[in-house]
């Protein structure tokens, strides 16, 4: 090799080394550098019925990102049910504190087992807990036992957290967020930085209760109620909030939507974002009316899906179906499906509706609070869908 050739190679190598060094100084990582380790979170939801814990990371999926948990556990408590005169009892506070401490210890043990360094741990009191007069006593107790600062959220913050966890950031300008609960339905569209929340007093249970109270054949009474009073109530809100009718993407969360997704698409038991069509919901409603909704589903997989993933999906689908039937009556499911169908019919023509499986204010809390979180870029076929 000639001297000129060797000199050119040495100069080129020096240029590469200097370039990489400069990028590191500037905090810029070249494409061939190792991807940063994903951020892990240990979240504890201190709610009205109990305490739930999740050790998770955010994973990149087609719609944006989704949480992927490596640990989930909950402990039921009587913090709220034993409260008196809008105040927690000392026993209720002690029980809730012990539950938080126990779940935190289990998450830390799991993190150590998986060699996860320094997860971001946080504990949040839901709006149902935040409204009690002596919540500061609960805060002090939890802080003393765990070293974590208990934060509280109100209903508006819960809604914003649910929105942040369900609606991809890049799709906000063309998205509608719908949360169908048991007592009401919350709908939000965001214009620039302003949320436009709408609260309908009809949820799965309240709609079912009112339809039953109307008397006669339940299916007919339900249809009359939803097509009449519920539809008119939402139509009035749409007149005052134009963005409700103009969005092309609708992201839904809530027990009723989860139930519809479980019955319509058991193959999507893990999918972070699962598209629901009007035909899907109409099919579920037909099966609810003729009683075939309890029949075991036939799940078809593409040839490329390995047997291990097929087995995982079948197992998860079975657990989800059992939980649906344990949680909801047939009348509840019909009411929930009718509300889902109404929201679809009132959306912009040609819009697409997605069930955001991991829509949860607790995940949204992390998205908002930890702006520098690192997303795991490795594909997760179970979460991604097809």
C-alpha positions, 0 to 999 in steps of 0.5 A: 500500500502506497504512502499516500493511501496510508496517509488518506486512511489515517486522516479519515480515521482521525476525522471519524474519531473527532466527529464521534467525540464532538457528537458526544460532547454535544449530546448527539448520538450517532445512528450506530451508537447503542440505543439508550436504556429504556426508562422504567417506572414503578407506579402505584395507584392509591384508589377508592377500592384499593391499591394497584402497582405497575412496574413498566416501561414504554414501548414503541408501537405503530401508533406511538408508544404503549406501556409494557408491564413486567409486574402488576399486582393490587391489594383491595382496601377499605380506605374509602368504604370505612371513612366517616364524615368525609374523613379517613379513619386511622385504621383505613389510613394504616391499611392503605399505607401498608398496602402501598409499602408492600407493593413498593417492596415487591416492585423493588424486588422485581426490579432487582431480579431483572437488573433494572437500575433506578426505576422512577417510582411514584404514588398517586391518589385518585380523585376519589381519594383526593376529595377527603378532608384529611388526605394530608394525614394519608400523605404523611403516613405514606411518605413516612412508610415509603419515602415517596411523596404521595401526589393527588389528582382531581377529576380534570387531571385524571381525564388529562392523564387518560388522554395523554396515555391514550391519544398519541402526541402526534395525532392530537390535532385530529383526535377525539378522546372518549372514556365510557365509565359506569356512571358517565361518559367523558369526551375531550378534544384538544385545540392547541393547548386547550382541552374541551371536556364534555361530561355526559351523565350516561355510562354503562350502569346508568344507561342500563338502569334507566332502560330497565326502569322504563319497563317493557322489552329491555332491547327496545327500551335501551334503543329508545333511550340511546337513540333519543335522550342520550343522543340528544344530550350529546348532540347539544354538546356537539353544537357547543364544541365543534371539534367533537364532530370534526376529528378523524381519529377516535380513541376510546377507553373504559370498561365497556370499550374493553369488553367490546374489544374482547368480544369482537377481536379476541386475537387482539388480546394484547394489542395496544391499539385495536381498531373497532368498526361499526360492523364489529359493534353491530355484530357484538350486539346481535350476538348479545341479543341471540345469546351466542356471545358466550360461545368460544371464539375461533382465533385465526393466526397468520402462518408467521405467528410462532406457536408460543405467541399463539398460546399466549394470545389464547390464554390472555383472550380466555382470561379477558373473556372470563373477566368480562362475563364476571364483571358485566351482565348481558344488559350492561354489555348491551348498554355499553355496546350501544354507547360505543355505537352512538359515539361512533355514529356521532363522529366525523364521517370516515373516522376511525375508532381505536380502543386504547388498551392501556389508556390509564391516567396513571400512565399519562401521569408519567408521560406528563411528568417525565418528559425525558423518558426513554422509549424502548425501540425494540418491537413487541409483536404482542403489543403491536397488532398487525 
